[in-house]
Amino acid sequence: MRRTYILTETDILGVCVGALFALPSVRAILPGAPDFGAIIDLIGIIPNIIIVSLCTTAIALSKLTMRRPKNE
């Protein structure tokens, strides 16, 4: 149960960064979406972007601090 690293590559980090930049794009292409800065941004989009950016930061920090196994 002592895992030294999550993945050997940076696949999951790429997914998180992609999701971070995809959220505003998805919001912009919704039919009938108001301009940016509406109340829907404060309630729905900005908290989601904050959560995804915190998760991306946590994964990036864990990738930077991970140690290689001794057998490599």
CHARMM internal coordinates of N, CA and C (Angstrom, degrees):
IC EDIT
DIST 1 N 1 CA 1.4478
DIST 1 CA 1 C 1.5205
ANGL 1 N 1 CA 1 C 112.96
DIST 1 C 2 N 1.3111
ANGL 1 CA 1 C 2 N 117.78
DIHE 1 N 1 CA 1 C 2 N 1.46
DIST 2 N 2 CA 1.4743
ANGL 1 C 2 N 2 CA 119.47
DIHE 1 CA 1 C 2 N 2 CA 178.10
DIST 2 CA 2 C 1.5162
ANGL 2 N 2 CA 2 C 108.96
DIHE 1 C 2 N 2 CA 2 C -94.49
DIST 2 C 3 N 1.2898
ANGL 2 CA 2 C 3 N 115.37
DIHE 2 N 2 CA 2 C 3 N 94.24
DIST 3 N 3 CA 1.4565
ANGL 2 C 3 N 3 CA 120.51
DIHE 2 CA 2 C 3 N 3 CA -179.38
DIST 3 CA 3 C 1.5150
ANGL 3 N 3 CA 3 C 109.18
DIHE 2 C 3 N 3 CA 3 C -87.26
DIST 3 C 4 N 1.3043
ANGL 3 CA 3 C 4 N 116.08
DIHE 3 N 3 CA 3 C 4 N 131.38
DIST 4 N 4 CA 1.4570
ANGL 3 C 4 N 4 CA 118.81
DIHE 3 CA 3 C 4 N 4 CA -179.27
DIST 4 CA 4 C 1.5183
ANGL 4 N 4 CA 4 C 111.92
DIHE 3 C 4 N 4 CA 4 C -93.71
DIST 4 C 5 N 1.3149
ANGL 4 CA 4 C 5 N 117.40
DIHE 4 N 4 CA 4 C 5 N -23.05
DIST 5 N 5 CA 1.4615
ANGL 4 C 5 N 5 CA 119.91
DIHE 4 CA 4 C 5 N 5 CA 176.73
DIST 5 CA 5 C 1.5174
ANGL 5 N 5 CA 5 C 109.57
DIHE 4 C 5 N 5 CA 5 C -153.89
DIST 5 C 6 N 1.3339
ANGL 5 CA 5 C 6 N 116.05
DIHE 5 N 5 CA 5 C 6 N 156.21
DIST 6 N 6 CA 1.4556
ANGL 5 C 6 N 6 CA 121.55
DIHE 5 CA 5 C 6 N 6 CA -175.79
DIST 6 CA 6 C 1.5248
ANGL 6 N 6 CA 6 C 109.89
DIHE 5 C 6 N 6 CA 6 C -80.72
DIST 6 C 7 N 1.2832
ANGL 6 CA 6 C 7 N 117.26
DIHE 6 N 6 CA 6 C 7 N -57.39
DIST 7 N 7 CA 1.4606
ANGL 6 C 7 N 7 CA 123.54
DIHE 6 CA 6 C 7 N 7 CA 178.57
DIST 7 CA 7 C 1.5160
ANGL 7 N 7 CA 7 C 108.05
DIHE 6 C 7 N 7 CA 7 C -132.37
DIST 7 C 8 N 1.3185
ANGL 7 CA 7 C 8 N 116.31
DIHE 7 N 7 CA 7 C 8 N 159.19
DIST 8 N 8 CA 1.4534
ANGL 7 C 8 N 8 CA 118.37
DIHE 7 CA 7 C 8 N 8 CA 179.03
DIST 8 CA 8 C 1.5244
ANGL 8 N 8 CA 8 C 111.58
DIHE 7 C 8 N 8 CA 8 C -80.01
DIST 8 C 9 N 1.2862
ANGL 8 CA 8 C 9 N 117.67
DIHE 8 N 8 CA 8 C 9 N -23.35
DIST 9 N 9 CA 1.4674
ANGL 8 C 9 N 9 CA 121.64
DIHE 8 CA 8 C 9 N 9 CA 179.93
DIST 9 CA 9 C 1.5284
ANGL 9 N 9 CA 9 C 109.52
DIHE 8 C 9 N 9 CA 9 C -114.12
DIST 9 C 10 N 1.3036
ANGL 9 CA 9 C 10 N 116.30
DIHE 9 N 9 CA 9 C 10 N -171.82
DIST 10 N 10 CA 1.4649
ANGL 9 C 10 N 10 CA 121.24
DIHE 9 CA 9 C 10 N 10 CA -178.45
DIST 10 CA 10 C 1.5233
ANGL 10 N 10 CA 10 C 111.30
DIHE 9 C 10 N 10 CA 10 C -104.46
DIST 10 C 11 N 1.3163
ANGL 10 CA 10 C 11 N 117.86
DIHE 10 N 10 CA 10 C 11 N 35.78
DIST 11 N 11 CA 1.4603
ANGL 10 C 11 N 11 CA 121.22
DIHE 10 CA 10 C 11 N 11 CA -178.06
DIST 11 CA 11 C 1.5233
ANGL 11 N 11 CA 11 C 112.13
DIHE 10 C 11 N 11 CA 11 C -62.75
DIST 11 C 12 N 1.3161
ANGL 11 CA 11 C 12 N 117.41
DIHE 11 N 11 CA 11 C 12 N -48.63
DIST 12 N 12 CA 1.4570
ANGL 11 C 12 N 12 CA 121.15
DIHE 11 CA 11 C 12 N 12 CA -176.17
DIST 12 CA 12 C 1.5281
ANGL 12 N 12 CA 12 C 111.02
DIHE 11 C 12 N 12 CA 12 C -66.77
DIST 12 C 13 N 1.3141
ANGL 12 CA 12 C 13 N 117.69
DIHE 12 N 12 CA 12 C 13 N -31.15
DIST 13 N 13 CA 1.4611
ANGL 12 C 13 N 13 CA 120.41
DIHE 12 CA 12 C 13 N 13 CA 177.93
DIST 13 CA 13 C 1.5248
ANGL 13 N 13 CA 13 C 110.50
DIHE 12 C 13 N 13 CA 13 C -67.52
DIST 13 C 14 N 1.3061
ANGL 13 CA 13 C 14 N 116.88
DIHE 13 N 13 CA 13 C 14 N -38.53
DIST 14 N 14 CA 1.4618
ANGL 13 C 14 N 14 CA 120.97
DIHE 13 CA 13 C 14 N 14 CA 176.77
DIST 14 CA 14 C 1.5191
ANGL 14 N 14 CA 14 C 112.20
DIHE 13 C 14 N 14 CA 14 C -64.49
DIST 14 C 15 N 1.3191
ANGL 14 CA 14 C 15 N 116.87
DIHE 14 N 14 CA 14 C 15 N -37.82
DIST 15 N 15 CA 1.4626
ANGL 14 C 15 N 15 CA 121.02
DIHE 14 CA 14 C 15 N 15 CA 177.70
DIST 15 CA 15 C 1.5291
ANGL 15 N 15 CA 15 C 109.93
DIHE 14 C 15 N 15 CA 15 C -65.24
DIST 15 C 16 N 1.3053
ANGL 15 CA 15 C 16 N 117.38
DIHE 15 N 15 CA 15 C 16 N -42.35
DIST 16 N 16 CA 1.4670
ANGL 15 C 16 N 16 CA 120.76
DIHE 15 CA 15 C 16 N 16 CA -179.85
DIST 16 CA 16 C 1.5259
ANGL 16 N 16 CA 16 C 112.16
DIHE 15 C 16 N 16 CA 16 C -65.92
DIST 16 C 17 N 1.3137
ANGL 16 CA 16 C 17 N 116.70
DIHE 16 N 16 CA 16 C 17 N -43.02
DIST 17 N 17 CA 1.4677
ANGL 16 C 17 N 17 CA 119.89
DIHE 16 CA 16 C 17 N 17 CA 178.50
DIST 17 CA 17 C 1.5221
ANGL 17 N 17 CA 17 C 110.17
DIHE 16 C 17 N 17 CA 17 C -66.58
DIST 17 C 18 N 1.3179
ANGL 17 CA 17 C 18 N 116.89
DIHE 17 N 17 CA 17 C 18 N -39.16
DIST 18 N 18 CA 1.4698
ANGL 17 C 18 N 18 CA 120.23
DIHE 17 CA 17 C 18 N 18 CA 176.44
DIST 18 CA 18 C 1.5171
ANGL 18 N 18 CA 18 C 111.75
DIHE 17 C 18 N 18 CA 18 C -62.06
DIST 18 C 19 N 1.3282
ANGL 18 CA 18 C 19 N 117.24
DIHE 18 N 18 CA 18 C 19 N -41.45
DIST 19 N 19 CA 1.4691
ANGL 18 C 19 N 19 CA 120.63
DIHE 18 CA 18 C 19 N 19 CA 177.96
DIST 19 CA 19 C 1.5195
ANGL 19 N 19 CA 19 C 111.13
DIHE 18 C 19 N 19 CA 19 C -65.92
DIST 19 C 20 N 1.3119
ANGL 19 CA 19 C 20 N 116.64
DIHE 19 N 19 CA 19 C 20 N -35.55
DIST 20 N 20 CA 1.4638
ANGL 19 C 20 N 20 CA 120.58
DIHE 19 CA 19 C 20 N 20 CA 179.55
DIST 20 CA 20 C 1.5232
ANGL 20 N 20 CA 20 C 111.04
DIHE 19 C 20 N 20 CA 20 C -62.45
DIST 20 C 21 N 1.3305
ANGL 20 CA 20 C 21 N 117.02
DIHE 20 N 20 CA 20 C 21 N -41.18
DIST 21 N 21 CA 1.4547
ANGL 20 C 21 N 21 CA 119.71
DIHE 20 CA 20 C 21 N 21 CA -179.45
DIST 21 CA 21 C 1.5234
ANGL 21 N 21 CA 21 C 112.88
DIHE 20 C 21 N 21 CA 21 C -86.24
DIST 21 C 22 N 1.3240
ANGL 21 CA 21 C 22 N 117.99
DIHE 21 N 21 CA 21 C 22 N -15.08
DIST 22 N 22 CA 1.4589
ANGL 21 C 22 N 22 CA 120.65
DIHE 21 CA 21 C 22 N 22 CA 179.75
DIST 22 CA 22 C 1.5254
ANGL 22 N 22 CA 22 C 112.45
DIHE 21 C 22 N 22 CA 22 C -81.33
DIST 22 C 23 N 1.3173
ANGL 22 CA 22 C 23 N 118.16
DIHE 22 N 22 CA 22 C 23 N -28.29
DIST 23 N 23 CA 1.4663
ANGL 22 C 23 N 23 CA 120.34
DIHE 22 CA 22 C 23 N 23 CA -176.86
DIST 23 CA 23 C 1.5306
ANGL 23 N 23 CA 23 C 113.48
DIHE 22 C 23 N 23 CA 23 C -58.61
DIST 23 C 24 N 1.3259
ANGL 23 CA 23 C 24 N 120.68
DIHE 23 N 23 CA 23 C 24 N -49.07
DIST 24 N 24 CA 1.4686
ANGL 23 C 24 N 24 CA 118.72
DIHE 23 CA 23 C 24 N 24 CA 177.67
DIST 24 CA 24 C 1.5272
ANGL 24 N 24 CA 24 C 112.93
DIHE 23 C 24 N 24 CA 24 C -65.72
DIST 24 C 25 N 1.3288
ANGL 24 CA 24 C 25 N 117.06
DIHE 24 N 24 CA 24 C 25 N -31.42
DIST 25 N 25 CA 1.4583
ANGL 24 C 25 N 25 CA 119.90
DIHE 24 CA 24 C 25 N 25 CA 179.03
DIST 25 CA 25 C 1.5216
ANGL 25 N 25 CA 25 C 111.11
DIHE 24 C 25 N 25 CA 25 C -68.32
DIST 25 C 26 N 1.3108
ANGL 25 CA 25 C 26 N 116.60
DIHE 25 N 25 CA 25 C 26 N -41.72
DIST 26 N 26 CA 1.4647
ANGL 25 C 26 N 26 CA 120.24
DIHE 25 CA 25 C 26 N 26 CA 178.23
DIST 26 CA 26 C 1.5186
ANGL 26 N 26 CA 26 C 110.21
DIHE 25 C 26 N 26 CA 26 C -64.69
DIST 26 C 27 N 1.3045
ANGL 26 CA 26 C 27 N 117.35
DIHE 26 N 26 CA 26 C 27 N -40.24
DIST 27 N 27 CA 1.4570
ANGL 26 C 27 N 27 CA 120.75
DIHE 26 CA 26 C 27 N 27 CA 178.38
DIST 27 CA 27 C 1.5226
ANGL 27 N 27 CA 27 C 111.50
DIHE 26 C 27 N 27 CA 27 C -64.21
DIST 27 C 28 N 1.3283
ANGL 27 CA 27 C 28 N 116.69
DIHE 27 N 27 CA 27 C 28 N -36.17
DIST 28 N 28 CA 1.4658
ANGL 27 C 28 N 28 CA 120.38
DIHE 27 CA 27 C 28 N 28 CA -178.03
DIST 28 CA 28 C 1.5236
ANGL 28 N 28 CA 28 C 112.62
DIHE 27 C 28 N 28 CA 28 C -71.10
DIST 28 C 29 N 1.3370
ANGL 28 CA 28 C 29 N 118.41
DIHE 28 N 28 CA 28 C 29 N -29.15
DIST 29 N 29 CA 1.4666
ANGL 28 C 29 N 29 CA 119.49
DIHE 28 CA 28 C 29 N 29 CA -176.75
DIST 29 CA 29 C 1.5213
ANGL 29 N 29 CA 29 C 113.17
DIHE 28 C 29 N 29 CA 29 C -93.57
DIST 29 C 30 N 1.3298
ANGL 29 CA 29 C 30 N 118.20
DIHE 29 N 29 CA 29 C 30 N 1.19
DIST 30 N 30 CA 1.4571
ANGL 29 C 30 N 30 CA 119.91
DIHE 29 CA 29 C 30 N 30 CA 176.83
DIST 30 CA 30 C 1.5265
ANGL 30 N 30 CA 30 C 109.77
DIHE 29 C 30 N 30 CA 30 C -64.22
DIST 30 C 31 N 1.3203
ANGL 30 CA 30 C 31 N 117.42
DIHE 30 N 30 CA 30 C 31 N 138.81
DIST 31 N 31 CA 1.4713
ANGL 30 C 31 N 31 CA 119.06
DIHE 30 CA 30 C 31 N 31 CA -179.77
DIST 31 CA 31 C 1.5270
ANGL 31 N 31 CA 31 C 110.91
DIHE 30 C 31 N 31 CA 31 C -67.83
DIST 31 C 32 N 1.2960
ANGL 31 CA 31 C 32 N 115.69
DIHE 31 N 31 CA 31 C 32 N 130.90
DIST 32 N 32 CA 1.4596
ANGL 31 C 32 N 32 CA 121.34
DIHE 31 CA 31 C 32 N 32 CA 178.78
DIST 32 CA 32 C 1.5122
ANGL 32 N 32 CA 32 C 114.06
DIHE 31 C 32 N 32 CA 32 C 75.67
DIST 32 C 33 N 1.3226
ANGL 32 CA 32 C 33 N 117.95
DIHE 32 N 32 CA 32 C 33 N 18.15
DIST 33 N 33 CA 1.4622
ANGL 32 C 33 N 33 CA 120.76
DIHE 32 CA 32 C 33 N 33 CA -179.02
DIST 33 CA 33 C 1.5237
ANGL 33 N 33 CA 33 C 109.85
DIHE 32 C 33 N 33 CA 33 C -71.36
DIST 33 C 34 N 1.3352
ANGL 33 CA 33 C 34 N 117.18
DIHE 33 N 33 CA 33 C 34 N 135.13
DIST 34 N 34 CA 1.4653
ANGL 33 C 34 N 34 CA 119.31
DIHE 33 CA 33 C 34 N 34 CA 177.13
DIST 34 CA 34 C 1.5266
ANGL 34 N 34 CA 34 C 110.56
DIHE 33 C 34 N 34 CA 34 C -73.22
DIST 34 C 35 N 1.3230
ANGL 34 CA 34 C 35 N 115.54
DIHE 34 N 34 CA 34 C 35 N 173.02
DIST 35 N 35 CA 1.4621
ANGL 34 C 35 N 35 CA 120.15
DIHE 34 CA 34 C 35 N 35 CA 177.87
DIST 35 CA 35 C 1.5224
ANGL 35 N 35 CA 35 C 109.76
DIHE 34 C 35 N 35 CA 35 C -64.02
DIST 35 C 36 N 1.3348
ANGL 35 CA 35 C 36 N 114.68
DIHE 35 N 35 CA 35 C 36 N 160.21
DIST 36 N 36 CA 1.4547
ANGL 35 C 36 N 36 CA 119.36
DIHE 35 CA 35 C 36 N 36 CA 178.13
DIST 36 CA 36 C 1.5230
ANGL 36 N 36 CA 36 C 110.12
DIHE 35 C 36 N 36 CA 36 C -65.55
DIST 36 C 37 N 1.3003
ANGL 36 CA 36 C 37 N 116.22
DIHE 36 N 36 CA 36 C 37 N 142.82
DIST 37 N 37 CA 1.4588
ANGL 36 C 37 N 37 CA 121.93
DIHE 36 CA 36 C 37 N 37 CA -177.85
DIST 37 CA 37 C 1.5115
ANGL 37 N 37 CA 37 C 112.94
DIHE 36 C 37 N 37 CA 37 C 103.87
DIST 37 C 38 N 1.3235
ANGL 37 CA 37 C 38 N 117.14
DIHE 37 N 37 CA 37 C 38 N 0.49
DIST 38 N 38 CA 1.4646
ANGL 37 C 38 N 38 CA 120.11
DIHE 37 CA 37 C 38 N 38 CA 177.93
DIST 38 CA 38 C 1.5261
ANGL 38 N 38 CA 38 C 109.53
DIHE 37 C 38 N 38 CA 38 C -74.34
DIST 38 C 39 N 1.3001
ANGL 38 CA 38 C 39 N 115.69
DIHE 38 N 38 CA 38 C 39 N 170.78
DIST 39 N 39 CA 1.4690
ANGL 38 C 39 N 39 CA 120.62
DIHE 38 CA 38 C 39 N 39 CA -178.04
DIST 39 CA 39 C 1.5268
ANGL 39 N 39 CA 39 C 111.18
DIHE 38 C 39 N 39 CA 39 C -64.48
DIST 39 C 40 N 1.3171
ANGL 39 CA 39 C 40 N 118.23
DIHE 39 N 39 CA 39 C 40 N -26.42
DIST 40 N 40 CA 1.4650
ANGL 39 C 40 N 40 CA 120.61
DIHE 39 CA 39 C 40 N 40 CA 178.69
DIST 40 CA 40 C 1.5320
ANGL 40 N 40 CA 40 C 110.89
DIHE 39 C 40 N 40 CA 40 C -64.27
DIST 40 C 41 N 1.3154
ANGL 40 CA 40 C 41 N 116.97
DIHE 40 N 40 CA 40 C 41 N -29.34
DIST 41 N 41 CA 1.4621
ANGL 40 C 41 N 41 CA 120.26
DIHE 40 CA 40 C 41 N 41 CA 177.17
DIST 41 CA 41 C 1.5277
ANGL 41 N 41 CA 41 C 111.06
DIHE 40 C 41 N 41 CA 41 C -68.03
DIST 41 C 42 N 1.3098
ANGL 41 CA 41 C 42 N 116.61
DIHE 41 N 41 CA 41 C 42 N -40.42
DIST 42 N 42 CA 1.4660
ANGL 41 C 42 N 42 CA 120.24
DIHE 41 CA 41 C 42 N 42 CA -179.19
DIST 42 CA 42 C 1.5221
ANGL 42 N 42 CA 42 C 111.88
DIHE 41 C 42 N 42 CA 42 C -69.67
DIST 42 C 43 N 1.3154
ANGL 42 CA 42 C 43 N 117.09
DIHE 42 N 42 CA 42 C 43 N -30.42
DIST 43 N 43 CA 1.4565
ANGL 42 C 43 N 43 CA 120.92
DIHE 42 CA 42 C 43 N 43 CA -176.64
DIST 43 CA 43 C 1.5199
ANGL 43 N 43 CA 43 C 112.18
DIHE 42 C 43 N 43 CA 43 C -91.08
DIST 43 C 44 N 1.3201
ANGL 43 CA 43 C 44 N 117.71
DIHE 43 N 43 CA 43 C 44 N -38.65
DIST 44 N 44 CA 1.4533
ANGL 43 C 44 N 44 CA 119.62
DIHE 43 CA 43 C 44 N 44 CA -171.21
DIST 44 CA 44 C 1.5110
ANGL 44 N 44 CA 44 C 116.40
DIHE 43 C 44 N 44 CA 44 C -111.23
DIST 44 C 45 N 1.3012
ANGL 44 CA 44 C 45 N 117.95
DIHE 44 N 44 CA 44 C 45 N -49.21
DIST 45 N 45 CA 1.4586
ANGL 44 C 45 N 45 CA 120.73
DIHE 44 CA 44 C 45 N 45 CA -170.16
DIST 45 CA 45 C 1.5317
ANGL 45 N 45 CA 45 C 111.92
DIHE 44 C 45 N 45 CA 45 C -82.54
DIST 45 C 46 N 1.3002
ANGL 45 CA 45 C 46 N 118.56
DIHE 45 N 45 CA 45 C 46 N -47.27
DIST 46 N 46 CA 1.4676
ANGL 45 C 46 N 46 CA 121.04
DIHE 45 CA 45 C 46 N 46 CA -175.90
DIST 46 CA 46 C 1.5318
ANGL 46 N 46 CA 46 C 112.21
DIHE 45 C 46 N 46 CA 46 C -63.30
DIST 46 C 47 N 1.3415
ANGL 46 CA 46 C 47 N 120.36
DIHE 46 N 46 CA 46 C 47 N -43.86
DIST 47 N 47 CA 1.4717
ANGL 46 C 47 N 47 CA 118.12
DIHE 46 CA 46 C 47 N 47 CA 175.57
DIST 47 CA 47 C 1.5276
ANGL 47 N 47 CA 47 C 113.10
DIHE 46 C 47 N 47 CA 47 C -61.74
DIST 47 C 48 N 1.3325
ANGL 47 CA 47 C 48 N 116.93
DIHE 47 N 47 CA 47 C 48 N -37.29
DIST 48 N 48 CA 1.4632
ANGL 47 C 48 N 48 CA 119.59
DIHE 47 CA 47 C 48 N 48 CA 177.28
DIST 48 CA 48 C 1.5188
ANGL 48 N 48 CA 48 C 111.69
DIHE 47 C 48 N 48 CA 48 C -64.92
DIST 48 C 49 N 1.3075
ANGL 48 CA 48 C 49 N 117.62
DIHE 48 N 48 CA 48 C 49 N -40.78
DIST 49 N 49 CA 1.4582
ANGL 48 C 49 N 49 CA 121.04
DIHE 48 CA 48 C 49 N 49 CA 178.57
DIST 49 CA 49 C 1.5313
ANGL 49 N 49 CA 49 C 110.16
DIHE 48 C 49 N 49 CA 49 C -65.67
DIST 49 C 50 N 1.3285
ANGL 49 CA 49 C 50 N 117.32
DIHE 49 N 49 CA 49 C 50 N -38.41
DIST 50 N 50 CA 1.4644
ANGL 49 C 50 N 50 CA 120.52
DIHE 49 CA 49 C 50 N 50 CA 177.97
DIST 50 CA 50 C 1.5176
ANGL 50 N 50 CA 50 C 110.71
DIHE 49 C 50 N 50 CA 50 C -64.43
DIST 50 C 51 N 1.3297
ANGL 50 CA 50 C 51 N 117.64
DIHE 50 N 50 CA 50 C 51 N -43.78
DIST 51 N 51 CA 1.4673
ANGL 50 C 51 N 51 CA 121.25
DIHE 50 CA 50 C 51 N 51 CA 179.75
DIST 51 CA 51 C 1.5263
ANGL 51 N 51 CA 51 C 110.97
DIHE 50 C 51 N 51 CA 51 C -63.27
DIST 51 C 52 N 1.3248
ANGL 51 CA 51 C 52 N 116.90
DIHE 51 N 51 CA 51 C 52 N -46.00
DIST 52 N 52 CA 1.4653
ANGL 51 C 52 N 52 CA 120.14
DIHE 51 CA 51 C 52 N 52 CA -179.47
DIST 52 CA 52 C 1.5252
ANGL 52 N 52 CA 52 C 110.77
DIHE 51 C 52 N 52 CA 52 C -65.95
DIST 52 C 53 N 1.3221
ANGL 52 CA 52 C 53 N 118.27
DIHE 52 N 52 CA 52 C 53 N -38.51
DIST 53 N 53 CA 1.4654
ANGL 52 C 53 N 53 CA 119.61
DIHE 52 CA 52 C 53 N 53 CA 179.16
DIST 53 CA 53 C 1.5297
ANGL 53 N 53 CA 53 C 111.48
DIHE 52 C 53 N 53 CA 53 C -68.89
DIST 53 C 54 N 1.3260
ANGL 53 CA 53 C 54 N 118.43
DIHE 53 N 53 CA 53 C 54 N -35.12
DIST 54 N 54 CA 1.4580
ANGL 53 C 54 N 54 CA 120.56
DIHE 53 CA 53 C 54 N 54 CA 175.52
DIST 54 CA 54 C 1.5294
ANGL 54 N 54 CA 54 C 111.51
DIHE 53 C 54 N 54 CA 54 C -66.38
DIST 54 C 55 N 1.3147
ANGL 54 CA 54 C 55 N 116.13
DIHE 54 N 54 CA 54 C 55 N -41.17
DIST 55 N 55 CA 1.4694
ANGL 54 C 55 N 55 CA 119.80
DIHE 54 CA 54 C 55 N 55 CA 177.29
DIST 55 CA 55 C 1.5229
ANGL 55 N 55 CA 55 C 111.12
DIHE 54 C 55 N 55 CA 55 C -65.75
DIST 55 C 56 N 1.3275
ANGL 55 CA 55 C 56 N 117.14
DIHE 55 N 55 CA 55 C 56 N -40.61
DIST 56 N 56 CA 1.4634
ANGL 55 C 56 N 56 CA 120.90
DIHE 55 CA 55 C 56 N 56 CA 178.03
DIST 56 CA 56 C 1.5250
ANGL 56 N 56 CA 56 C 110.57
DIHE 55 C 56 N 56 CA 56 C -63.57
DIST 56 C 57 N 1.3283
ANGL 56 CA 56 C 57 N 117.09
DIHE 56 N 56 CA 56 C 57 N -41.15
DIST 57 N 57 CA 1.4619
ANGL 56 C 57 N 57 CA 120.92
DIHE 56 CA 56 C 57 N 57 CA 177.83
DIST 57 CA 57 C 1.5263
ANGL 57 N 57 CA 57 C 111.13
DIHE 56 C 57 N 57 CA 57 C -64.05
DIST 57 C 58 N 1.3257
ANGL 57 CA 57 C 58 N 116.77
DIHE 57 N 57 CA 57 C 58 N -42.29
DIST 58 N 58 CA 1.4619
ANGL 57 C 58 N 58 CA 120.18
DIHE 57 CA 57 C 58 N 58 CA 179.05
DIST 58 CA 58 C 1.5196
ANGL 58 N 58 CA 58 C 111.52
DIHE 57 C 58 N 58 CA 58 C -63.82
DIST 58 C 59 N 1.3138
ANGL 58 CA 58 C 59 N 117.18
DIHE 58 N 58 CA 58 C 59 N -41.37
DIST 59 N 59 CA 1.4737
ANGL 58 C 59 N 59 CA 120.39
DIHE 58 CA 58 C 59 N 59 CA 178.64
DIST 59 CA 59 C 1.5219
ANGL 59 N 59 CA 59 C 110.37
DIHE 58 C 59 N 59 CA 59 C -68.06
DIST 59 C 60 N 1.3285
ANGL 59 CA 59 C 60 N 117.52
DIHE 59 N 59 CA 59 C 60 N -40.66
DIST 60 N 60 CA 1.4623
ANGL 59 C 60 N 60 CA 120.07
DIHE 59 CA 59 C 60 N 60 CA 178.66
DIST 60 CA 60 C 1.5246
ANGL 60 N 60 CA 60 C 110.93
DIHE 59 C 60 N 60 CA 60 C -63.81
DIST 60 C 61 N 1.3241
ANGL 60 CA 60 C 61 N 117.29
DIHE 60 N 60 CA 60 C 61 N -41.09
DIST 61 N 61 CA 1.4646
ANGL 60 C 61 N 61 CA 120.27
DIHE 60 CA 60 C 61 N 61 CA 177.95
DIST 61 CA 61 C 1.5257
ANGL 61 N 61 CA 61 C 111.50
DIHE 60 C 61 N 61 CA 61 C -65.88
DIST 61 C 62 N 1.3193
ANGL 61 CA 61 C 62 N 116.56
DIHE 61 N 61 CA 61 C 62 N -38.44
DIST 62 N 62 CA 1.4652
ANGL 61 C 62 N 62 CA 118.32
DIHE 61 CA 61 C 62 N 62 CA 178.47
DIST 62 CA 62 C 1.5207
ANGL 62 N 62 CA 62 C 111.11
DIHE 61 C 62 N 62 CA 62 C -68.32
DIST 62 C 63 N 1.3253
ANGL 62 CA 62 C 63 N 117.26
DIHE 62 N 62 CA 62 C 63 N -33.30
DIST 63 N 63 CA 1.4660
ANGL 62 C 63 N 63 CA 120.68
DIHE 62 CA 62 C 63 N 63 CA 176.16
DIST 63 CA 63 C 1.5239
ANGL 63 N 63 CA 63 C 110.83
DIHE 62 C 63 N 63 CA 63 C -68.21
DIST 63 C 64 N 1.3130
ANGL 63 CA 63 C 64 N 117.18
DIHE 63 N 63 CA 63 C 64 N -38.23
DIST 64 N 64 CA 1.4571
ANGL 63 C 64 N 64 CA 120.23
DIHE 63 CA 63 C 64 N 64 CA -178.95
DIST 64 CA 64 C 1.5203
ANGL 64 N 64 CA 64 C 112.47
DIHE 63 C 64 N 64 CA 64 C -71.10
DIST 64 C 65 N 1.3239
ANGL 64 CA 64 C 65 N 116.97
DIHE 64 N 64 CA 64 C 65 N -31.53
DIST 65 N 65 CA 1.4565
ANGL 64 C 65 N 65 CA 120.10
DIHE 64 CA 64 C 65 N 65 CA -176.47
DIST 65 CA 65 C 1.5214
ANGL 65 N 65 CA 65 C 113.82
DIHE 64 C 65 N 65 CA 65 C -98.02
DIST 65 C 66 N 1.3308
ANGL 65 CA 65 C 66 N 117.96
DIHE 65 N 65 CA 65 C 66 N 1.44
DIST 66 N 66 CA 1.4690
ANGL 65 C 66 N 66 CA 118.54
DIHE 65 CA 65 C 66 N 66 CA -178.00
DIST 66 CA 66 C 1.5217
ANGL 66 N 66 CA 66 C 110.35
DIHE 65 C 66 N 66 CA 66 C -71.41
DIST 66 C 67 N 1.3047
ANGL 66 CA 66 C 67 N 114.62
DIHE 66 N 66 CA 66 C 67 N 151.56
DIST 67 N 67 CA 1.4630
ANGL 66 C 67 N 67 CA 120.83
DIHE 66 CA 66 C 67 N 67 CA -179.50
DIST 67 CA 67 C 1.5128
ANGL 67 N 67 CA 67 C 109.54
DIHE 66 C 67 N 67 CA 67 C -111.88
DIST 67 C 68 N 1.3007
ANGL 67 CA 67 C 68 N 115.17
DIHE 67 N 67 CA 67 C 68 N 145.26
DIST 68 N 68 CA 1.4486
ANGL 67 C 68 N 68 CA 120.03
DIHE 67 CA 67 C 68 N 68 CA 178.22
DIST 68 CA 68 C 1.5226
ANGL 68 N 68 CA 68 C 110.29
DIHE 67 C 68 N 68 CA 68 C -73.34
DIST 68 C 69 N 1.3182
ANGL 68 CA 68 C 69 N 117.11
DIHE 68 N 68 CA 68 C 69 N 147.48
DIST 69 N 69 CA 1.4698
ANGL 68 C 69 N 69 CA 118.73
DIHE 68 CA 68 C 69 N 69 CA 175.13
DIST 69 CA 69 C 1.5245
ANGL 69 N 69 CA 69 C 111.05
DIHE 68 C 69 N 69 CA 69 C -63.91
DIST 69 C 70 N 1.3142
ANGL 69 CA 69 C 70 N 116.78
DIHE 69 N 69 CA 69 C 70 N 152.91
DIST 70 N 70 CA 1.4549
ANGL 69 C 70 N 70 CA 121.33
DIHE 69 CA 69 C 70 N 70 CA -176.43
DIST 70 CA 70 C 1.5225
ANGL 70 N 70 CA 70 C 112.75
DIHE 69 C 70 N 70 CA 70 C -68.88
DIST 70 C 71 N 1.3390
ANGL 70 CA 70 C 71 N 117.72
DIHE 70 N 70 CA 70 C 71 N -23.91
DIST 71 N 71 CA 1.4685
ANGL 70 C 71 N 71 CA 119.40
DIHE 70 CA 70 C 71 N 71 CA -176.60
DIST 71 CA 71 C 1.5272
ANGL 71 N 71 CA 71 C 113.42
DIHE 70 C 71 N 71 CA 71 C -81.57
DIST 71 C 72 N 1.3206
ANGL 71 CA 71 C 72 N 119.53
DIHE 71 N 71 CA 71 C 72 N -3.51
DIST 72 N 72 CA 1.4747
ANGL 71 C 72 N 72 CA 120.84
DIHE 71 CA 71 C 72 N 72 CA 177.90
DIST 72 CA 72 C 1.5049
ANGL 72 N 72 CA 72 C 111.83
DIHE 71 C 72 N 72 CA 72 C -91.04
END
COOR INIT
IC SEED 1 N 1 CA 1 C
IC BUILD
